[in-house]
Amino acid sequence: MLVIPEEIKAKFKADNLSADTARMVRLRFYDEEVQLLFPEDTLFPSDDLFPIDQEPIYVIDNTQIAYETLAISESLCESEDIEFGSCNSAEFEITVADVLMDLTGKEFMATVEIAGYEMALGIYTVDSFIRQADRRLKKITMQNGTISRRKT
């Protein structure tokens, strides 16, 4: 389990109005599968993941994200009754501006940073990249069943 310091938890719980509690969302897109190194058994009790030196082909940050458009949803199972061992994919949706590269099919890592602490939200594959009515904006969507999300 990831150990997050209490002071960072307090900043995540606080409002997003001051510079000290401002959140920076980043989407790092890669041409190939995102590579992560898991700690070896000899590094116990560390549960951290170590990213490999892999350069993203495109990075989207707060300056390109449309205000309040990030939506992430998850569910344990589609049916009304819980089925042990089943798990549905998450749905990740965000609207971005001024992205000229077609990101369809690209894998990306979503992270949020606050007070110098960066936390991974997940690794996803873009299902659709659709232009909106405002031609500057495009909606990035990953639907249930087409997401490749791994524990980070």
DSSP file (Angstrom, degrees, kcal/mol; ACC not computed):
  #  RESIDUE AA STRUCTURE BP1 BP2  ACC     N-H-->O    O-->H-N    N-H-->O    O-->H-N    TCO  KAPPA ALPHA  PHI   PSI    X-CA   Y-CA   Z-CA
    1    1 A M              0   0    0      0, 0.0     2,-0.3     0, 0.0    46,-0.2   0.000 360.0 360.0 360.0 139.9    0.0    0.0    0.0
    2    2 A L        -     0   0    0     45,-0.1     2,-0.7    44,-0.1    44,-0.0  -0.536 360.0-142.6 -72.7 128.9    1.2    3.5   -0.9
    3    3 A V        -     0   0    0     -2,-0.3    -1,-0.1     0, 0.0    44,-0.0  -0.849  18.5-172.8 -97.8 115.9    2.2    5.5    2.2
    4    4 A I        -     0   0    0     -2,-0.7     5,-0.1     2,-0.0    -2,-0.0  -0.931  28.3-114.1-110.1 127.5    1.2    9.2    1.8
    5    5 A P    >>  -     0   0    0      0, 0.0     4,-2.0     0, 0.0     3,-0.6  -0.248  22.8-121.3 -59.2 147.0    2.4   11.7    4.5
    6    6 A E  H 3> S+     0   0    0      1,-0.2     4,-2.3     2,-0.2     5,-0.2   0.843 111.5  57.6 -59.0 -36.8   -0.4   13.2    6.5
    7    7 A E  H 3> S+     0   0    0      1,-0.2     4,-1.4     2,-0.2    -1,-0.2   0.862 107.8  47.4 -65.1 -34.1    0.5   16.8    5.5
    8    8 A I  H <> S+     0   0    0     -3,-0.6     4,-2.1     2,-0.2    -2,-0.2   0.892 109.4  53.5 -71.9 -40.0    0.1   15.8    1.8
    9    9 A K  H  X S+     0   0    0     -4,-2.0     4,-1.9     1,-0.2    -2,-0.2   0.905 107.2  52.2 -58.6 -41.3   -3.3   14.2    2.6
   10   10 A A  H  X S+     0   0    0     -4,-2.3     4,-1.3     1,-0.2    -1,-0.2   0.873 108.3  50.6 -63.8 -37.3   -4.4   17.4    4.2
   11   11 A K  H  < S+     0   0    0     -4,-1.4    -1,-0.2     1,-0.2    -2,-0.2   0.873 109.1  51.1 -69.2 -36.0   -3.4   19.4    1.1
   12   12 A F  H  < S+     0   0    0     -4,-2.1    -2,-0.2     1,-0.2    -1,-0.2   0.856 111.9  47.8 -66.8 -34.4   -5.4   17.0   -1.1
   13   13 A K  H  < S+     0   0    0     -4,-1.9    -1,-0.2    -5,-0.2    -2,-0.2   0.738  99.9  85.6 -77.6 -23.1   -8.4   17.5    1.1
   14   14 A A  S  < S-     0   0    0     -4,-1.3    -3,-0.0    -5,-0.2     0, 0.0  -0.164  92.5 -83.8 -73.9 170.4   -8.1   21.3    1.1
   15   15 A D        -     0   0    0      1,-0.1     3,-0.3     7,-0.0    -1,-0.1  -0.143  31.0-122.8 -68.3 171.8   -9.6   23.6   -1.5
   16   16 A N  S    S+     0   0    0      1,-0.2     7,-0.2     6,-0.1    -1,-0.1  -0.066  84.0  98.9-106.1  30.0   -7.7   24.3   -4.7
   17   17 A L        +     0   0    0      5,-0.1     2,-0.2     4,-0.0    -1,-0.2   0.760  67.5  63.4 -94.6 -27.2   -7.6   28.0   -4.3
   18   18 A S  S >> S-     0   0    0     -3,-0.3     3,-0.6     1,-0.1     4,-0.6  -0.600  82.7-118.6-100.1 161.4   -4.1   28.7   -2.9
   19   19 A A  T 34 S+     0   0    0      1,-0.2     3,-0.4    -2,-0.2    96,-0.3   0.819 113.8  59.2 -64.0 -30.0   -0.8   28.2   -4.6
   20   20 A D  T 34 S+     0   0    0      1,-0.2    -1,-0.2    94,-0.1    95,-0.1   0.784 115.3  32.8 -70.5 -28.0    0.1   25.8   -1.8
   21   21 A T  T <4 S+     0   0    0     -3,-0.6    -1,-0.2    93,-0.1    -2,-0.2   0.273  85.8 131.1-113.1  10.1   -2.8   23.5   -2.5
   22   22 A A     <  -     0   0    0     -4,-0.6    93,-0.5    -3,-0.4     2,-0.4  -0.408  50.1-138.3 -65.3 137.5   -3.0   23.9   -6.3
   23   23 A R  E     -A  114   0A   0     -7,-0.2     2,-0.6    91,-0.1    91,-0.2  -0.816   9.9-158.0-101.2 137.5   -3.3   20.6   -8.2
   24   24 A M  E     -A  113   0A   0     89,-2.6    89,-2.3    -2,-0.4     2,-0.4  -0.956   7.9-161.6-116.4 113.3   -1.3   20.0  -11.4
   25   25 A V  E     -A  112   0A   0     -2,-0.6     2,-0.4    87,-0.2    37,-0.3  -0.789   9.8-173.4 -94.3 135.6   -2.8   17.2  -13.6
   26   26 A R  E     -A  111   0A   0     85,-2.4    85,-2.5    -2,-0.4     2,-0.5  -0.994  15.3-164.1-131.1 137.4   -0.4   15.8  -16.2
   27   27 A L  E     -AB 110  60A   0     33,-2.7    33,-2.5    -2,-0.4     2,-0.6  -0.977  11.2-165.2-117.5 115.0   -1.2   13.3  -19.0
   28   28 A R  E     -AB 109  59A   0     81,-2.3    81,-2.1    -2,-0.5     2,-0.3  -0.904   7.9-156.3-106.2 116.3    2.0   11.7  -20.4
   29   29 A F  E     -AB 108  58A   0     29,-3.2    28,-2.6    -2,-0.6    29,-1.2  -0.713   8.2-166.4 -97.3 142.0    1.5    9.9  -23.7
   30   30 A Y  E     -A  107   0A   0     77,-2.8    77,-1.0    -2,-0.3     4,-0.1  -0.919  27.2-138.8-127.5 150.5    3.8    7.2  -25.0
   31   31 A D  S    S+     0   0    0     -2,-0.3     2,-0.2    75,-0.1    -1,-0.1   0.763  92.9  28.1 -74.4 -27.1    4.2    5.5  -28.4
   32   32 A E  S    S-     0   0    0      1,-0.1    75,-0.2    75,-0.1    -2,-0.1  -0.682 110.8 -55.2-126.8 178.8    4.6    2.1  -26.7
   33   33 A E        -     0   0    0     -2,-0.2     2,-0.3     1,-0.1    -1,-0.1  -0.276  62.1-105.4 -58.9 138.3    3.4    0.4  -23.5
   34   34 A V        -     0   0    0     -4,-0.1     2,-0.5    74,-0.1    -1,-0.1  -0.500  36.8-142.6 -67.2 128.1    4.3    2.4  -20.3
   35   35 A Q        +     0   0    0     -2,-0.3    17,-1.4    17,-0.1     2,-0.4  -0.817  22.8 176.5 -99.4 129.7    7.2    0.6  -18.6
   36   36 A L  E     -D   51   0B   0     -2,-0.5     2,-0.5    15,-0.2    13,-0.0  -0.982  21.3-141.1-129.8 143.9    7.3    0.4  -14.8
   37   37 A L  E     -D   50   0B   0     13,-2.8    13,-2.8    -2,-0.4     3,-0.0  -0.912  14.0-150.0-103.2 126.6    9.8   -1.4  -12.5
   38   38 A F        -     0   0    0     -2,-0.5    11,-0.1    11,-0.2     9,-0.1  -0.718  30.7-100.9 -89.4 145.6    8.4   -3.1   -9.5
   39   39 A P        -     0   0    0      0, 0.0    -1,-0.1     0, 0.0     2,-0.1  -0.312  40.2-111.7 -63.3 149.3   10.7   -3.4   -6.4
   40   40 A E    >   -     0   0    0      1,-0.1     3,-1.9    -3,-0.0     6,-0.1  -0.332  27.9-105.0 -75.9 163.9   12.4   -6.7   -5.9
   41   41 A D  G >  S+     0   0    0      1,-0.3     3,-1.4     2,-0.2    -1,-0.1   0.789 120.0  64.6 -59.5 -27.1   11.5   -8.9   -3.0
   42   42 A T  G 3  S+     0   0    0      1,-0.3    -1,-0.3     3,-0.1    -2,-0.0   0.656  92.6  62.6 -72.5 -13.7   14.8   -7.9   -1.4
   43   43 A L  G X  S+     0   0    0     -3,-1.9     3,-2.0     3,-0.1    -1,-0.3   0.349  88.8 174.8 -91.6   6.5   13.5   -4.3   -1.1
   44   44 A F  T <   +     0   0    0     -3,-1.4     3,-0.1     1,-0.3    -3,-0.0  -0.220  55.1  32.1 -50.4 138.6   10.7   -5.3    1.2
   45   45 A P  T 3  S+     0   0    0      0, 0.0    -1,-0.3     0, 0.0     2,-0.2  -0.827  92.1 109.0 -99.3  26.3    8.7   -3.5    2.6
   46   46 A S    <   +     0   0    0     -3,-2.0    -3,-0.1     1,-0.1   -44,-0.1  -0.465  35.6 178.2 -69.6 130.0    8.7   -1.0   -0.2
   47   47 A D        +     0   0    0     -2,-0.2    -1,-0.1   -46,-0.2   -45,-0.1   0.194  40.3 123.8-111.1  12.9    5.6   -0.9   -2.3
   48   48 A D        -     0   0    0    -47,-0.1     2,-0.4   -10,-0.0    -2,-0.0  -0.333  54.9-135.8 -74.5 155.0    6.7    1.9   -4.6
   49   49 A L        -     0   0    0    103,-0.2   -11,-0.2   -11,-0.1    -2,-0.1  -0.886  11.9-149.1-105.3 144.0    6.8    1.7   -8.4
   50   50 A F  E     -D   37   0B   0    -13,-2.8   -13,-2.8    -2,-0.4     2,-0.1  -0.945  13.4-136.9-115.3 112.9    9.8    3.0  -10.2
   51   51 A P  E     -D   36   0B   0      0, 0.0   -15,-0.2     0, 0.0     2,-0.1  -0.441  20.2-123.2 -68.7 140.9    9.2    4.4  -13.7
   52   52 A I        -     0   0    0    -17,-1.4     2,-1.9    -2,-0.1   -17,-0.1  -0.476  39.1 -90.5 -75.1 152.7   11.8    3.4  -16.3
   53   53 A D  S    S+     0   0    0     -2,-0.1     2,-0.5     2,-0.0    -1,-0.1  -0.479  71.8 152.3 -66.6  88.7   13.5    6.3  -18.1
   54   54 A Q        -     0   0    0     -2,-1.9   -20,-0.0   -19,-0.1    -2,-0.0  -0.988  39.4-137.3-126.5 121.4   11.0    6.4  -20.9
   55   55 A E        -     0   0    0     -2,-0.5     2,-0.1     1,-0.1    -2,-0.0  -0.636  17.6-129.4 -83.2 128.7   10.4    9.7  -22.7
   56   56 A P        -     0   0    0      0, 0.0   -26,-0.3     0, 0.0     3,-0.1  -0.438   2.8-144.4 -71.6 151.2    6.7   10.7  -23.4
   57   57 A I  S    S+     0   0    0    -28,-2.6     2,-0.3     1,-0.3   -27,-0.2   0.685  85.6  13.3 -86.6 -19.4    5.9   11.7  -27.0
   58   58 A Y  E     -B   29   0A   0    -29,-1.2   -29,-3.2     2,-0.0     2,-0.4  -0.973  64.3-161.2-156.2 139.9    3.3   14.3  -25.7
   59   59 A V  E     -B   28   0A   0     -2,-0.3     2,-0.5   -31,-0.2   -31,-0.2  -0.991   2.9-167.0-127.5 129.7    2.5   15.9  -22.4
   60   60 A I  E     +B   27   0A   0    -33,-2.5   -33,-2.7    -2,-0.4     2,-0.2  -0.959  16.7 171.6-112.9 131.4   -0.7   17.6  -21.5
   61   61 A D    >>  -     0   0    0     -2,-0.5     3,-2.1   -35,-0.2     4,-0.7  -0.590  52.3 -68.9-126.2-169.2   -0.9   19.7  -18.3
   62   62 A N  G >4 S+     0   0    0    -37,-0.3     3,-0.6     1,-0.3   -36,-0.1   0.772 122.6  66.4 -54.8 -30.4   -3.3   22.2  -16.6
   63   63 A T  G 34 S+     0   0    0      1,-0.2    -1,-0.3     3,-0.0    -3,-0.0   0.742 109.7  36.7 -67.0 -20.9   -2.8   24.8  -19.3
   64   64 A Q  G <4 S+     0   0    0     -3,-2.1    33,-2.9     2,-0.1     2,-0.5   0.441  94.9  98.3-109.1  -2.9   -4.4   22.6  -21.9
   65   65 A I  B << S-E   96   0C   0     -4,-0.7    31,-0.2    -3,-0.6     2,-0.1  -0.758  76.1-122.0 -92.5 128.0   -7.2   21.0  -19.8
   66   66 A A    >   -     0   0    0     29,-2.7     3,-1.2    -2,-0.5    29,-0.3  -0.448  45.6 -87.0 -66.9 138.7  -10.6   22.5  -20.0
   67   67 A Y  T 3  S-     0   0    0      1,-0.2    -1,-0.1    -2,-0.1    -5,-0.0  -0.194 101.9  -9.0 -53.8 126.5  -11.9   23.7  -16.6
   68   68 A E  T 3  S+     0   0    0      1,-0.1    -1,-0.2    -3,-0.1    -2,-0.1   0.829  94.7 120.7  55.2  43.0  -13.7   20.9  -14.6
   69   69 A T    <   +     0   0    0     -3,-1.2     2,-0.4    26,-0.2    -2,-0.1   0.486  35.4 109.5-110.3  -4.9  -13.8   18.3  -17.3
   70   70 A L        +     0   0    0     -4,-0.2     2,-0.4    24,-0.2    24,-0.2  -0.589  41.0 172.4 -75.1 125.9  -11.9   15.5  -15.8
   71   71 A A  E     +F   93   0C   0     22,-2.7    22,-2.5    -2,-0.4     2,-0.4  -0.988   9.1 178.5-137.0 126.5  -14.2   12.5  -14.8
   72   72 A I  E     +F   92   0C   0     -2,-0.4     2,-0.4    20,-0.2    20,-0.2  -0.995   6.9 175.3-126.0 128.6  -13.0    9.1  -13.6
   73   73 A S  E     +F   91   0C   0     18,-2.4    18,-3.1    -2,-0.4     2,-0.3  -0.990   3.2 178.6-134.9 146.4  -15.5    6.4  -12.6
   74   74 A E        -     0   0    0     -2,-0.4     2,-0.3    16,-0.2    16,-0.1  -0.950   4.9-169.6-138.9 157.2  -14.9    2.8  -11.6
   75   75 A S        -     0   0    0     13,-0.4    13,-1.3    -2,-0.3     3,-0.1  -0.991  27.1-134.6-146.5 154.0  -17.2   -0.1  -10.5
   76   76 A L  S    S-     0   0    0     -2,-0.3     2,-0.3     1,-0.3    12,-0.2   0.919  88.0 -12.6 -74.2 -43.7  -16.6   -3.5   -9.0
   77   77 A C        -     0   0    0     10,-0.2    -1,-0.3     2,-0.2     7,-0.0  -0.990  54.9-127.1-157.1 155.6  -19.0   -5.3  -11.4
   78   78 A E  S    S+     0   0    0     -2,-0.3    -1,-0.1    -3,-0.1     4,-0.1   0.835  84.5  82.2 -72.3 -34.2  -21.7   -4.4  -14.0
   79   79 A S  S    S-     0   0    0      2,-0.2    -2,-0.2     1,-0.1     4,-0.1  -0.202  87.9-116.5 -72.9 164.1  -24.4   -6.7  -12.5
   80   80 A E  S    S+     0   0    0      2,-0.1     2,-0.3     0, 0.0    -1,-0.1   0.796 101.2  61.5 -70.1 -28.1  -26.6   -5.7   -9.7
   81   81 A D  S    S-     0   0    0      1,-0.0     2,-0.3     0, 0.0    -2,-0.2  -0.789  96.8-107.9 -99.6 143.5  -25.2   -8.5   -7.5
   82   82 A I        -     0   0    0     -2,-0.3     2,-0.6    -4,-0.1    -2,-0.1  -0.519  27.8-158.0 -70.5 131.2  -21.5   -8.6   -6.6
   83   83 A E    >   -     0   0    0     -2,-0.3     3,-2.0    -4,-0.1     2,-0.0  -0.952  20.8-126.7-111.1 113.1  -19.6  -11.3   -8.5
   84   84 A F  T 3  S+     0   0    0     -2,-0.6     3,-0.1     1,-0.3    -7,-0.0  -0.336  92.9  21.9 -62.9 135.1  -16.5  -12.3   -6.6
   85   85 A G  T 3  S+     0   0    0      1,-0.3     2,-0.3    -2,-0.0    -1,-0.3   0.276  98.9 111.8  92.1  -9.7  -13.4  -12.1   -8.8
   86   86 A S    <   +     0   0    0     -3,-2.0    -1,-0.3     2,-0.0     2,-0.3  -0.689  37.5 172.9 -96.9 152.4  -14.9   -9.7  -11.4
   87   87 A C        -     0   0    0     -2,-0.3     2,-0.2    -3,-0.1   -10,-0.2  -0.932  20.1-141.3-156.3 131.3  -13.9   -6.1  -11.9
   88   88 A N        -     0   0    0    -13,-1.3   -13,-0.4    -2,-0.3    56,-0.0  -0.634  28.1-105.6 -93.6 153.2  -14.9   -3.6  -14.5
   89   89 A S        -     0   0    0     -2,-0.2   -14,-0.2     1,-0.1     2,-0.1  -0.251  36.8-106.9 -68.9 162.0  -12.6   -1.1  -16.1
   90   90 A A        -     0   0    0    -16,-0.1     2,-0.5    53,-0.1   -16,-0.2  -0.430  21.3-130.8 -82.2 162.9  -12.6    2.5  -15.2
   91   91 A E  E     -F   73   0C   0    -18,-3.1   -18,-2.4    -2,-0.1     2,-0.5  -0.987  23.9-173.1-115.9 126.7  -14.0    5.2  -17.4
   92   92 A F  E     +FG  72 142C   0     50,-1.2    50,-1.9    -2,-0.5     2,-0.4  -0.979   7.7 171.3-123.2 127.6  -11.7    8.2  -17.9
   93   93 A E  E     +FG  71 141C   0    -22,-2.5   -22,-2.7    -2,-0.5     2,-0.3  -0.999   3.8 157.5-141.4 134.8  -12.9   11.3  -19.7
   94   94 A I  E     - G   0 140C   0     46,-2.0    46,-3.2    -2,-0.4     2,-0.5  -0.987  30.3-135.8-154.5 147.3  -11.3   14.7  -20.1
   95   95 A T  E     - G   0 139C   0     -2,-0.3   -29,-2.7   -29,-0.3     2,-0.3  -0.927  26.4-175.4-109.5 130.2  -11.5   17.6  -22.5
   96   96 A V  E     -EG  65 138C   0     42,-3.0    42,-2.6    -2,-0.5     2,-0.3  -0.829  13.4-136.4-123.9 160.3   -8.3   19.2  -23.7
   97   97 A A  E    S+ G   0 137C   0    -33,-2.9    40,-0.2    -2,-0.3    39,-0.1  -0.871  72.4   9.1-118.7 149.8   -7.4   22.3  -25.9
   98   98 A D  S    S+     0   0    0     38,-1.7     2,-0.6    -2,-0.3    -1,-0.2   0.828  73.3 148.4  57.5  41.3   -4.9   22.9  -28.7
   99   99 A V        +     0   0    0     37,-0.5    -1,-0.2    -3,-0.2     4,-0.1  -0.935  18.3 175.7-105.6 114.7   -3.8   19.3  -29.1
  100  100 A L        +     0   0    0     -2,-0.6     2,-0.2     2,-0.1    -1,-0.1   0.729  52.8  87.6 -92.0 -24.7   -2.8   18.7  -32.8
  101  101 A M  S    S-     0   0    0      1,-0.1     2,-0.6     2,-0.0    -2,-0.0  -0.555  83.4-119.2 -77.8 137.6   -1.5   15.2  -32.6
  102  102 A D        -     0   0    0     -2,-0.2    -1,-0.1     1,-0.1    -2,-0.1  -0.690  29.5-175.1 -76.1 118.3   -4.1   12.3  -32.9
  103  103 A L    >   +     0   0    0     -2,-0.6     3,-2.2    -4,-0.1    23,-0.3   0.359  32.0 135.4 -98.8   3.8   -3.8   10.5  -29.6
  104  104 A T  T 3  S+     0   0    0      1,-0.3    23,-0.2    25,-0.1     3,-0.1  -0.313  78.8   9.1 -57.4 129.6   -6.2    7.6  -30.5
  105  105 A G  T 3  S+     0   0    0     21,-1.9    -1,-0.3     1,-0.3     2,-0.2   0.339  96.6 131.9  82.5  -6.3   -4.8    4.3  -29.4
  106  106 A K    <   -     0   0    0     -3,-2.2    20,-2.6    19,-0.1     2,-0.3  -0.539  54.0-131.0 -79.4 143.9   -1.9    5.9  -27.4
  107  107 A E  E     -AC  30 125A   0    -77,-1.0   -77,-2.8    18,-0.2     2,-0.3  -0.746  31.3-179.6 -91.3 141.4   -1.2    4.7  -23.9
  108  108 A F  E     -AC  29 124A   0     16,-3.1    16,-2.8    -2,-0.3     2,-0.5  -0.979  27.0-134.3-142.7 156.7   -0.8    7.4  -21.2
  109  109 A M  E     -AC  28 123A   0    -81,-2.1   -81,-2.3    -2,-0.3     2,-0.5  -0.945  20.0-152.7-108.5 125.8   -0.1    7.8  -17.5
  110  110 A A  E     +AC  27 122A   0     12,-2.5    11,-3.5    -2,-0.5    12,-1.2  -0.859  21.4 172.3 -99.1 130.5   -2.3   10.3  -15.6
  111  111 A T  E     -AC  26 120A   0    -85,-2.5   -85,-2.4    -2,-0.5     2,-0.4  -0.938  22.2-152.2-133.8 157.2   -0.8   11.9  -12.5
  112  112 A V  E     -AC  25 119A   0      7,-2.4     7,-2.9    -2,-0.3     2,-0.4  -0.999  13.3-161.9-128.4 135.5   -1.8   14.7  -10.1
  113  113 A E  E     +AC  24 118A   0    -89,-2.3   -89,-2.6    -2,-0.4     2,-0.3  -0.948  12.7 171.0-120.5 136.9    0.8   16.8   -8.3
  114  114 A I  E >  S-AC  23 117A   0      3,-2.3     3,-2.2    -2,-0.4   -91,-0.1  -0.976  71.8  -9.9-143.9 130.7    0.3   18.9   -5.2
  115  115 A A  T 3  S-     0   0    0    -93,-0.5     3,-0.1    -2,-0.3   -92,-0.1   0.836 129.7 -52.7  51.9  39.2    3.0   20.6   -3.1
  116  116 A G  T 3  S+     0   0    0      1,-0.2     2,-0.6     0, 0.0    -1,-0.3   0.435 113.4 117.8  81.6  -1.3    5.7   18.7   -5.0
  117  117 A Y  E <   -C  114   0A   0     -3,-2.2    -3,-2.3  -109,-0.0     2,-0.5  -0.895  47.9-162.3-102.6 118.6    4.1   15.3   -4.3
  118  118 A E  E     -C  113   0A   0     -2,-0.6     2,-0.4    -5,-0.2    -5,-0.2  -0.881   6.6-173.0-106.2 128.5    3.1   13.5   -7.6
  119  119 A M  E     -C  112   0A   0     -7,-2.9    -7,-2.4    -2,-0.5     2,-0.3  -0.971  22.1-125.7-123.7 132.4    0.7   10.6   -7.4
  120  120 A A  E     -C  111   0A   0     -2,-0.4    -9,-0.3    -9,-0.2    32,-0.1  -0.571  15.3-169.8 -76.7 134.3   -0.3    8.3  -10.3
  121  121 A L  E     -     0   0A   0    -11,-3.5     2,-0.3     1,-0.4   -10,-0.2   0.686  59.7 -71.9 -92.2 -24.4   -4.0    8.0  -11.1
  122  122 A G  E     -C  110   0A   0    -12,-1.2   -12,-2.5    30,-0.1     2,-0.5  -0.866  39.9 -89.5 153.9 173.9   -3.5    5.2  -13.5
  123  123 A I  E     +C  109   0A   0     27,-0.5    27,-0.4    -2,-0.3     2,-0.3  -0.984  47.9 173.7-118.7 126.6   -2.4    4.0  -16.9
  124  124 A Y  E     -C  108   0A   0    -16,-2.8   -16,-3.1    -2,-0.5     2,-0.4  -0.830  29.3-133.5-131.1 163.1   -4.9    4.2  -19.7
  125  125 A T  E     -C  107   0A   0     -2,-0.3     2,-0.3   -18,-0.3   -18,-0.2  -0.989  34.2-114.4-118.5 131.5   -5.2    3.7  -23.5
  126  126 A V        +     0   0    0    -20,-2.6   -21,-1.9    -2,-0.4    16,-0.2  -0.472  31.0 179.5 -69.0 124.3   -7.2    6.3  -25.5
  127  127 A D        +     0   0    0     14,-2.0     2,-0.3     1,-0.3    15,-0.2   0.854  69.3   8.3 -90.2 -45.0  -10.3    4.9  -27.0
  128  128 A S  E     -H  141   0C   0     13,-2.1    13,-2.4   -24,-0.1     2,-0.3  -0.993  49.3-169.2-141.7 149.6  -11.6    8.0  -28.7
  129  129 A F  E     -H  140   0C   0     -2,-0.3     2,-0.4    11,-0.2    11,-0.2  -0.820  26.8-179.5-136.9  89.7  -10.2   11.5  -29.4
  130  130 A I  E     -H  139   0C   0      9,-2.1     9,-3.1    -2,-0.3     2,-0.1  -0.815  27.1-125.5-110.8 130.8  -13.2   13.5  -30.7
  131  131 A R  E     -H  138   0C   0     -2,-0.4     7,-0.3     7,-0.2     4,-0.1  -0.462  30.0-143.5 -67.7 139.5  -13.3   17.2  -31.7
  132  132 A Q        -     0   0    0      5,-2.6    -1,-0.1     2,-0.5     5,-0.1  -0.363  32.4 -89.1 -97.1 178.7  -15.9   19.3  -29.9
  133  133 A A  S    S+     0   0    0     -2,-0.1     2,-0.9     1,-0.1    -2,-0.0   0.909 122.3  65.0 -56.9 -44.4  -18.1   22.1  -31.1
  134  134 A D  S >  S-     0   0    0      1,-0.2     3,-2.4     2,-0.0    -2,-0.5  -0.748  90.4-145.5 -76.5 109.0  -15.4   24.6  -30.1
  135  135 A R  T 3  S+     0   0    0     -2,-0.9    -1,-0.2     1,-0.3    -2,-0.1   0.633  93.2  63.4 -60.4 -16.1  -12.8   23.3  -32.7
  136  136 A R  T 3  S+     0   0    0    -38,-0.1   -38,-1.7   -39,-0.1   -37,-0.5   0.776  94.6  76.5 -73.6 -26.5   -9.9   24.0  -30.2
  137  137 A L  E <   -G   97   0C   0     -3,-2.4    -5,-2.6   -40,-0.2     2,-0.3  -0.619  56.1-178.6 -94.7 144.0  -11.3   21.4  -27.8
  138  138 A K  E     -GH  96 131C   0    -42,-2.6   -42,-3.0    -2,-0.3     2,-0.6  -0.997  21.1-134.8-137.4 141.4  -11.1   17.6  -28.1
  139  139 A K  E     -GH  95 130C   0     -9,-3.1    -9,-2.1    -2,-0.3     2,-0.5  -0.856  11.8-155.4-100.7 124.7  -12.5   15.0  -25.7
  140  140 A I  E     +GH  94 129C   0    -46,-3.2   -46,-2.0    -2,-0.6     2,-0.4  -0.869  22.4 179.0 -96.4 125.8  -10.3   12.1  -24.7
  141  141 A T  E     -GH  93 128C   0    -13,-2.4   -13,-2.1    -2,-0.5   -14,-2.0  -0.985  24.8-173.3-134.9 140.5  -12.4    9.1  -23.6
  142  142 A M  E     -G   92   0C   0    -50,-1.9   -50,-1.2    -2,-0.4     2,-0.2  -0.982  22.6-158.4-126.7 118.0  -11.7    5.5  -22.5
  143  143 A Q    >   -     0   0    0     -2,-0.4     3,-2.0   -52,-0.2     4,-0.4  -0.485  33.9 -73.8 -94.7 164.3  -14.9    3.4  -22.2
  144  144 A N  T 3  S+     0   0    0      1,-0.3    -1,-0.2     2,-0.2   -53,-0.1  -0.275 118.9  20.2 -53.2 136.3  -15.6    0.3  -20.1
  145  145 A G  T 3  S+     0   0    0      2,-0.1    -1,-0.3   -55,-0.1   -55,-0.0   0.207 114.8  69.0  89.3 -15.5  -13.9   -2.8  -21.6
  146  146 A T  S <  S+     0   0    0     -3,-2.0     2,-0.4   -21,-0.0    -2,-0.2   0.298  74.3 101.4-116.4   8.6  -11.4   -0.8  -23.7
  147  147 A I        -     0   0    0     -4,-0.4     2,-0.8   -57,-0.1    -2,-0.1  -0.756  56.0-155.8 -94.3 137.2   -9.2    0.5  -21.0
  148  148 A S        +     0   0    0     -2,-0.4     2,-0.5   -23,-0.1    -2,-0.0  -0.818  30.1 168.3-106.4  90.7   -5.9   -1.0  -20.1
  149  149 A R        -     0   0    0     -2,-0.8     2,-0.3   -25,-0.1   -25,-0.1  -0.884  11.2-173.7-107.4 131.1   -5.6    0.1  -16.5
  150  150 A R        -     0   0    0     -2,-0.5   -27,-0.5   -27,-0.4     2,-0.2  -0.900  36.0 -92.6-121.9 153.2   -3.0   -1.3  -14.2
  151  151 A K              0   0    0     -2,-0.3   -29,-0.1     1,-0.2     0, 0.0  -0.427 360.0 360.0 -63.5 130.0   -2.4   -0.8  -10.6
  152  152 A T              0   0    0     -2,-0.2  -103,-0.2   -32,-0.1   -32,-0.2   0.343 360.0 360.0-125.3 360.0    0.1    2.0  -10.0
